[in-house]
Amino acid sequence: PGCLLLQLLSYLGACDRLLKQGYEEGQVEEAMEMFQYSEKKAAEFLRLLAQFNDMGFQQNEIKEVLLLCGNEREKALEELVMK
């Protein structure tokens, strides 16, 4: 039980830090789930998602490509441009 509580507190802390960076709650929760609660990977995903969104790409396509490319920016950008 103690271990589960620590995991929950760690998750909530990570979500809180990401929310403070200006990301939407739903996106933060989704990113944390997609990357097995890795704050580092979720943060990179959210950063790239916002970046590619600002470039005019569709959010659902961005998510798909980032997952396929493992958050590799150059590879993901190449895939998005080719779509």
N, C-alpha and C positions, 0 to 999 in steps of 0.2 A: 504493500500500500504506500509506503514512504517513497518508493521509487516512482510510482505513478504520479504522486504529488509533485515531485521534483520535475518530472517531464512536463506536467501541466504548467508549472510556474515558469519553466524555461520557454515553453511555447508562448505563453501570455507575454512574457518579457520581449521575445522576438517580435511578436505582432505589434506590441506597443512601440518598439523602436522603428519599425517599418511605417506604422501609421504616422509617427512624428515626422517622417521624411515626406509626408504629403500623399502617400498612396491611399487608395480607397480601401475600406475595410473588407469588402467582398473579394477584391483582387488579392489582398494580403492573405486572407484565409485560403483562397484557391491556390495561390503560389506555394504557401507553406505545405499544403496537402500534396501538391504535385511533386514536390522535392523532398518528401519524407521528413518534413519539419526542419530542413536545413536552412537556417536563416541566411547564410551566405549565398546559397544557390537561389533562394527565393528573392533576395535583394537584387541579385544580378538580373534575374528574369524580369522583375518589375522595372528596373532601370532600362533595360533594352526594350521592353514592351512600350514604355512611355516614349522612348527615343524614336522607335519605328512608327509609333502612332502619330507623333509630331511630323513625321515625314509623309504622312498620308496613307499609310498602309492600313488595311482592315484588321481590327483587333483579333478576330477569330483566326485569320491567316497567320498573324504574328505569333499567336500562342502555339499553333500547330508547328510552325517552322522552328521556333525556339526549342520546343520539346524534341523535335527530330534532330536538331543540330546541337543539342546539349548546351544551349546558351552561348554558342560560339558566334560572336557578333558578325564577323566577316562572312562566314558560311551562311548564316541566317539571312544576311542582307542580300547575298547572291541569290539565294532561293526566292526571296520575296520579289526581287527585281525580275526574275525569270517567270513568275506567275502571271 
